[in-house]
Amino acid sequence: MSRKSYAQAIKDTIAEEMRRDEDVFVMGEDIKVLGGIFGCTRGLVDEFGEDRVMNTPIAEAGFIGAGLGAAAAGMRPVIELMYMDFT
């Protein structure tokens, strides 16, 4: 059994779901290049493109709301928050 970090396990799971379902996309702060604060999305933009891995402004309530609206419309958003306190 191989060992991996939580961040790598999260990234692998997101990537697996994005490969399986084109309606899955990710939104969050600094996730395209940096991969978010913990690296959970690092490299996903290279595989899935900028339409499915989107940086957001520093406005958590706004992109959480956008994710809720997208889910209500049938999409499958993954919202990356830096810290739980920001919810």
Secondary structure, DSSP 8 states (H G I E B T S, - for coil): -----HHHHHHHHHHHHHHH-TTEEEEETT-SSS-TTTTTTTTHHHHH-TTTEEE--S-HHHHHHHHHHHHHTT-EEEEE-S-GGG-
